[in-house]
């Protein structure tokens, strides 16, 4: 039977825990010894178990049960120190920081605390996360701050006093978090411990019987104070959505010894980890400053500051020094062009004509120019007041990128001398904008001291015609233009320039299918070159396997093209592309997965699913069938491209997909008499699904009905009996009743 509630059962995370059969395991209560676990395992008399993760007090008021919350600040961290009077720096070992929101800060005396996200340090030191622990160094300091930021906006902040002779600090943490509950357990006779872990056997949770008391180990180092703060932040800290924390958030925060006031930002103190000594080159003229900006990456802007005040030069120099310090923090230990997004220039008397020509009358004024000298933003303000906005992580930077993309498209289309490369660059710039941008709040400014962003209106038809001409021109390419490839991928996935410029969701058109042909034609070369293209340090790119990118785009477009004549024509073209991929021998897992999803939605003229079942049968026989089903799947999983969703979802999800798709194809044969020619094949598919996912009542029901239709009635009844046997609470009442009714009909001959 079709597994239509499988996602619900996964959501409920039904746990399958097994223990080694040994006389050493007694029924009763076991307590975990792992730091932070605080987990109680109850082995009950009826061969049931309980895992108790949280406990506390409660009150009963009338019909209400009120759980009491522990409002006491939590000591999340466990520190140990190594000491050496001669050490010039402090070595930090953070044990398995994983992907949790940890921050680390340092403070000298009463100076402001300097914070950094631990994952940022990890990414810079170990970009591929090859090691479990994080090792780095910090300068000597007086106080260390450790922060755990939870998803509910609350952060646990611990402050520690550091001994003068400390040379090493090892940090462990206590989150009481258990992720995957697919567990196995074994009893250790030597230690009388019950060790429960994932199937891999790594990092077990250790339990002992409650009859054997656990001696609590006092923390080696006790923090001076623990606090739990709501919306904890610090200047420059990125929000969950990737932007800088806004002024309104800063203004709403209480000021205390841990939270940092924005008015103090930034400070000229040494970083708590190795810092690149970044220096800005301040040019002596506007022309030189523009030339220097134009000669760098496409995502760089020139900030021009005009202020007739006598102290302008002094404040400008201080601003530049602070920007160098902050940018050096972001770069960590070497130059990284990704964070070098602004050049700065102080306008003088020689620039008055330029200011007048551009109608700049405000004093002071801040102007932001693109690499071509176009003014993208302006504000009547001094630099210090807007200092927090000039960050790679800031929302202002995203707005500049957007304004620049609009203007670049417009000027390139109007320039009759623009080259093909100029056009590709303009479209690529627009395609790489962030898709989550708030389209409605770009340019409305009530406060004159705030930045006014330039606005460019584009003609949608003109843009589409230029794109079509560009794709047609490149059909003769002998080698793929990687920026064009990236732009095509963004566009066919509805994330490209059309979405960014016009906020329009659309279905694939003729130009898109021509662009897809370009990707498939050059797929081998794209696959060979994409790693180098993606690793360009000066820019951010993320091209996946071209065949996977195309198949994912085709599947996504099916949702937008369900109805109408255009939708039917698109379905035919989509089918044609899938066939082309399969016929070329480049059909990877993602291509087949999306192709089968597409075919499963279609019916042939006679109401059958012959086309789908034929294609699936070929895939099954060539890819899945054989004596070592798990080994074959393991080989496919190992070869998945990193852009495939299943490379993130994991091995269990990958196995479940294949057992599900085999069951679903087999169930199609059960449902329709027009598909009866595939009964023998469907039995193979159904049996395979049960090899991958044993004793699944849905799959057993499918197989039993196929056996019955194949005149194997005794085998059918035995299999349906098993389906009834393995019904459990995760199966809804209606489905369970249907399965039992089928068994009854098979037994009395009325099926």
C-alpha positions, -999 to 999 in steps of 0.1 A, spaced: 0 0 0 13 35 -8 32 48 22 13 81 24 19 88 61 56 79 62 66 116 66 43 118 97 60 88 112 94 103 106 82 135 122 72 116 153 107 100 152 97 65 162 127 51 179 142 16 173 165 7 202 180 -27 205 202 -41 232 226 -70 232 209 -101 246 228 -107 278 219 -117 313 238 -87 326 211 -62 316 185 -58 344 151 -41 342 150 -8 360 163 27 358 197 37 343 212 72 346 235 87 320 271 96 330 278 118 300 283 155 307 252 173 299 232 142 292 211 141 323 192 113 306 172 86 324 166 52 307 138 31 322 137 -6 311 101 -16 320 85 -50 328 67 -53 295 98 -50 273 92 -13 269 116 15 275 115 52 283 141 78 276 136 108 299 154 139 287 139 167 309 125 168 344 114 195 368 86 207 390 49 213 382 18 229 397 -18 219 392 -43 248 391 -78 236 384 -77 217 351 -44 232 342 -10 215 345 17 242 348 53 232 342 78 252 362 107 267 343 141 269 357 150 306 355 184 302 369 212 310 345 230 278 332 267 271 333 270 257 298 308 253 297 334 232 314 370 247 313 404 234 322 436 254 323 472 247 314 498 271 328 532 284 315 546 317 327 567 320 295 538 316 271 532 347 250 498 335 237 470 313 249 461 281 231 424 273 229 410 238 223 372 239 218 360 203 219 337 195 190 319 229 185 298 213 158 273 237 142 259 252 174 258 290 179 288 295 202 306 328 206 339 335 223 350 369 236 380 385 254 383 415 276 414 434 288 406 451 321 375 473 316 379 476 278 350 465 256 345 428 250 357 415 216 334 387 203 337 362 174 314 334 163 331 301 169 319 286 136 335 316 117 369 308 133 364 271 125 356 279 88 387 301 85 411 276 101 395 244 89 372 253 59 364 217 51 357 208 88 381 179 85 388 178 123 363 175 151 379 199 176 389 235 170 424 246 179 435 283 177 454 309 196 444 342 213 464 370 227 469 373 265 438 387 281 422 391 315 387 377 310 372 351 287 335 351 277 317 321 263 282 323 249 256 298 237 229 314 216 197 294 214 170 296 187 145 313 210 167 344 211 181 337 246 218 334 252 237 319 280 268 341 287 296 330 310 325 352 321 358 337 334 388 353 350 420 340 335 451 334 356 481 355 345 502 324 337 475 306 317 488 291 285 462 266 274 424 265 278 403 234 269 366 241 265 338 215 267 301 223 267 268 210 281 237 213 258 219 182 268 212 176 231 205 143 214 199 143 177 193 111 159 174 85 179 182 55 157 201 38 185 217 6 196 229 -4 231 253 -28 247 261 -37 283 297 -35 294 302 -63 320 336 -49 331 323 -15 340 286 -24 346 277 4 321 250 4 294 263 22 264 237 36 239 249 50 206 240 54 169 246 24 147 281 37 140 290 30 177 306 65 181 302 88 210 279 65 231 256 77 259 267 58 290 241 47 316 244 30 349 217 14 371 202 38 395 212 14 423 248 24 416 250 61 426 269 85 403 294 108 420 291 143 404 324 158 394 327 195 404 337 218 375 374 225 374 369 262 368 340 282 381 329 313 362 327 346 379 291 350 368 265 333 346 237 352 329 209 344 305 202 373 281 175 378 256 186 390 221 223 391 232 244 408 205 275 428 198 285 453 171 290 437 137 273 404 147 253 390 118 217 381 124 201 347 116 194 360 81 229 370 73 226 408 78 239 431 105 218 438 135 197 469 129 198 502 148 165 495 163 177 463 179 208 481 193 187 509 208 164 484 225 192 465 243 200 470 279 236 481 286 255 459 310 289 444 315 284 417 289 261 433 262 280 458 241 268 494 234 269 504 197 283 539 206 316 522 217 320 504 183 346 498 170 375 499 193 412 497 184 421 466 204 440 435 194 419 406 182 416 376 204 428 354 176 454 358 149 444 389 128 454 399 93 470 433 93 447 447 67 455 482 53 434 504 31 451 524 4 437 560 5 443 577 -29 452 614 -33 426 622 -60 391 611 -69 403 597 -103 430 576 -87 404 563 -61 380 553 -90 408 537 -109 419 517 -78 382 506 -72 377 497 -109 408 475 -109 394 452 -82 365 428 -79 330 436 -93 315 437 -59 335 466 -46 324 502 -40 340 536 -34 328 556 -4 334 594 -10 332 616 21 328 653 19 330 675 50 343 711 51 349 710 89 385 715 99 385 682 119 372 662 89 407 648 80 413 637 116 379 619 119 383 604 84 417 589 94 402 575 126 373 560 107 397 544 82 418 529 110 387 514 126 376 499 93 410 484 87 408 467 122 373 453 117 381 441 81 413 424 95 392 406 121 369 392 93 399 381 72 415 363 101 451 354 92 454 363 55 439 386 29 404 376 18 389 397 -10 354 386 0 355 411 30 373 439 11 342 455 -3 348 493 2 375 518 -7 374 552 9 382 587 -3 381 621 14 369 648 -10 388 681 -9 389 714 -26 399 699 -59 367 680 -61 342 709 -57 335 710 -95 327 673 -94 304 677 -64 287 706 -81 282 687 -114 266 659 -94 244 684 -74 260 675 -41 252 704 -18 249 687 16 278 693 40 287 668 53 278 642 27 286 605 22 284 592 -14 288 556 -25 300 550 -61 303 518 -81 334 509 -100 323 529 -130 318 561 -109 280 561 -108 265 573 -75 244 545 -60 237 560 -26 240 593 -7 233 606 28 236 639 46 257 626 75 291 623 89 310 590 85 311 581 122 273 580 124 271 555 96 302 535 105 282 504 115 267 501 80 300 497 61 304 460 67 304 430 43 276 416 65 255 447 65 221 451 49 233 483 33 259 464 13 231 441 -1 212 472 -11 242 486 -30 247 453 -48 211 455 -59 211 491 -70 244 484 -89 229 454 -107 199 474 -119 220 502 -131 245 478 -148 218 461 -168 203 494 -178 235 510 -189 248 479 -207 215 475 -227 217 512 -237 253 511 -247 257 502 -284 294 496 -278 289 471 -250 307 438 -255 293 403 -251 314 400 -220 298 432 -206 264 418 -211 272 384 -195 287 403 -165 256 425 -161 232 395 -162 255 376 -138 256 404 -114 218 405 -112 215 368 -110 238 366 -79 217 389 -58 202 373 -27 167 358 -33 154 366 2 157 404 -4 128 426 7 117 440 -26 93 465 -12 116 484 11 145 493 -12 142 530 -16 117 546 8 136 569 31 120 595 55 151 605 74 174 628 53 204 615 73 197 580 60 211 567 28 190 573 -3 195 545 -28 194 551 -65 166 535 -84 166 523 -120 135 513 -138 140 485 -164 119 473 -193 110 436 -188 106 429 -225 138 446 -234 157 426 -208 142 393 -220 150 400 -257 186 408 -248 189 376 -228 175 356 -257 199 371 -281 228 364 -257 218 327 -254 214 323 -292 249 339 -297 266 314 -274 251 283 -290 283 281 -311 307 282 -281 333 255 -281 340 260 -244 315 270 -218 315 306 -204 313 298 -166 297 331 -157 271 325 -183 266 289 -170 261 302 -135 235 328 -147 216 302 -167 214 279 -137 201 307 -115 176 317 -142 161 282 -149 158 276 -111 137 308 -108 164 325 -87 181 346 -114 178 380 -129 141 378 -138 133 371 -102 157 397 -88 148 425 -112 111 420 -115 101 398 -85 83 375 -109 78 338 -107 77 322 -141 77 289 -160 104 278 -184 102 294 -219 118 287 -252 149 307 -242 153 287 -211 152 254 -229 178 267 -254 199 276 -223 194 241 -209 207 227 -242 238 248 -237 244 233 -202 239 198 -214 261 203 -244 290 215 -222 282 194 -191 315 175 -191 335 207 -194 314 225 -168 318 196 -144 356 197 -149 358 235 -144 332 242 -117 354 234 -87 380 259 -97 352 284 -106 335 279 -72 368 283 -53 376 318 -67 386 336 -35 376 371 -48 340 360 -55 313 337 -42 300 310 -66 282 277 -60 276 258 -93 265 222 -87 267 193 -111 251 206 -143 229 175 -149 216 177 -113 210 214 -116 190 209 -148 169 181 -135 162 200 -102 151 230 -122 128 208 -144 111 193 -113 107 227 -97 91 241 -129 65 213 -129 47 230 -100 44 262 -120 32 246 -152 4 223 -141 -24 238 -162 -31 254 -196 -18 249 -231 16 264 -221 18 240 -192 12 210 -215 37 222 -240 63 226 -212 56 191 -199 65 177 -234 97 197 -235 106 187 -200 101 150 -209 123 156 -240 151 170 -218 149 141 -194 151 116 -223 181 134 -237 198 132 -203 191 95 -199 200 87 -235 234 105 -232 243 82 -203 247 111 -179 216 104 -159 228 105 -123 206 98 -93 191 133 -92 181 131 -128 164 97 -124 147 108 -92 132 138 -107 123 120 -140 104 93 -121 86 119 -101 76 136 -133 65 104 -150 45 93 -120 22 123 -125 14 112 -161 -10 87 -176 -9 72 -211 -39 75 -235 -53 41 -223 -52 52 -186 -22 31 -179 13 41 -166 32 21 -192 57 49 -200 66 53 -163 67 16 -155 89 8 -185 114 35 -176 114 25 -139 119 -12 -149 150 -3 -169 164 17 -140 157 -10 -115 173 -38 -136 204 -18 -144 210 1 -112 192 -16 -82 187 -53 -89 213 -78 -77 223 -99 -47 239 -70 -28 211 -43 -26 226 -24 3 261 -23 -13 248 -10 -45 229 18 -28 260 26 -7 280 30 -39 254 53 -54 252 73 -22 290 77 -20 289 92 -56 263 118 -49 271 153 -58 273 177 -29 245 197 -43 221 168 -40 196 171 -12 202 135 -2 239 142 4 226 164 33 196 143 44 218 113 49 220 76 43 188 66 61 168 90 40 185 78 8 176 42 16 140 52 25 137 69 -9 145 37 -28 123 15 -7 95 40 -11 99 45 -49 99 7 -55 68 3 -33 51 32 -51 58 18 -86 46 -16 -75 14 -1 -59 7 15 -93 4 -20 -107 -19 -30 -79 -42 -1 -84 -48 -3 -121 -57 -34 -142 -43 -15 -172 -8 -20 -156 -13 -58 -152 15 -66 -177 40 -55 -151 29 -78 -122 60 -100 -124 82 -69 -124 62 -53 -96 67 -83 -74 105 -79 -78 102 -42 -69 80 -49 -39 103 -76 -26 132 -52 -30 114 -26 -9 112 -51 20 149 -59 17 156 -23 24 129 -16 49 120 -49 66 85 -57 80 69 -25 68 31 -31 68 25 -8 38 51 -27 17 38 -61 29 3 -51 19 15 -42 -16 34 -74 -20 6 -96 -8 -19 -81 -32 6 -86 -61 11 -123 -51 -27 -127 -51 -30 -111 -86 -2 -135 -97 -22 -165 -85 1 -172 -56 -27 -171 -31 -12 -190 -2 19 -168 -4 -4 -138 -6 -23 -147 26 9 -154 45 23 -120 35 -9 -102 43 -10 -119 77 25 -104 83 12 -70 72 -15 -72 99 10 -84 124 33 -55 120 6 -28 122 15 -3 148 1 30 162 19 50 134 -5 35 108 -38 54 107 -70 37 116 -85 38 81 -54 22 65 -51 -4 92 -88 -13 87 -82 -16 49 -52 -40 54 -72 -62 78 -102 -62 53 -79 -73 24 -67 -102 46 -102 -112 53 -112 -112 16 -82 -132 7 -90 -158 33 -127 -162 23 -120 -159 -15 -138 -126 -21 -107 -105 -29 
